[in-house]
Amino acid sequence: MPVTGDNLRIDPARLWDSLEDMAKIGPGIAGGCNRQTLTDADSEGRHLFKRWCEAAGMSMGVDTMGNMFATRAGTDPAALPVYMGSHLDTQPTGGKYDGVLGVLGALEVVRTLNDMGVKTKHPIVVTNWTNEEGARFAPAMLASGVFAGIHTEDYAKSRKDLDGKVFGEELQRIGWVGDEKVGARKMHAMLELHIEQGPIL
C-alpha cells in the first residue's frame, strides 16, 4: 500500500503508554512528575529513553553537556538532519507531558515511519536537551544554550543548585557526560512539540 497523508498515522496507544511509563519515573503530586535534571530519576528516564530509541533502530550520541541525540539514518548521506525533541526533565511539581511529549512524540514519529517502511532523505534526530526547565540549575535552557553558543560550557557546568551541588559534578555523578563536542552538530531544521503545564494538569 502506498503511504499517503490518509494512512500515515501514529499509534496513539503506543505513545500514551510511553508517556505513562516515563511518568512512573520520578512521580510527583496530583498525577504529575518530579524528575528534576541530573537527579537519579533523570538518569533512569534517560536510560529508558535510550532503550526505546535503540529498539527503534536508532543510534545514540551524547555530548559533553549530556544532551542526547538519537539518530535514524536518511537515504542521502549529504543531507543535514531534521531534529525533533524537547526535554525529559521536569519542574518539582511538573506535569507529565510538559517537555516529555516533545521527546516521546518525536520518538513515535520514528516508530511510525518504521512501521510503514518509510525512508526519509534527511536523517531524523530525536533530541533530549539537558536542564531545559532550569528548576534546579538556573538559567533555563542551559545545555541547549551552550549548544547554540549563548553560554560557555564552563559557565553552565559551574552552576549550583540550592544545596550547593554543581552542575558538572552532578552530570558526571549520574553518568551522562558524553564525548561529543557541544554545538558541533549541524541541523537542517529543529521541530519541537511542547505543552506547558502547571501542578494541576
C-alpha angles and dihedrals in degrees: 000000000000115000114245137163087266098061104027099097132148122239101253093191091055092049091047092050091050091051091049093047092050090048090061087069110081099000115203135183131308091010095309133115140255103196101140120186121280094008124126088259090054090052091049091051090049092053091051091049091049092052091051092049093049090048087056090055098257128137118230126226125181127192128212091269091056095253109154124220120186111190130205107193121241129214095247113065090198096053116104116237127260108228123210127176149077131205141310097202119097142200116261087261098025130153117251093239100046105111096341092077089061092053099042093038088058090048089051090054089057092045090052093049088051092050091051095043091239119161121199128210092223122054114248119224120195107207137202112189118207119240099357092152097053090207093131103024118030135250109050121236088032103154094038086050090057089047090053094046095248094117131027118242091237091055093049095047092049095058115118132209125223091276092054095252114149123234096226093048093048092049088053092045095057091045101242104121105124130199100237119106110247112251096011092114119094125217138208090192141337122220126187129188107199140173124190115219138182127206095280102050 
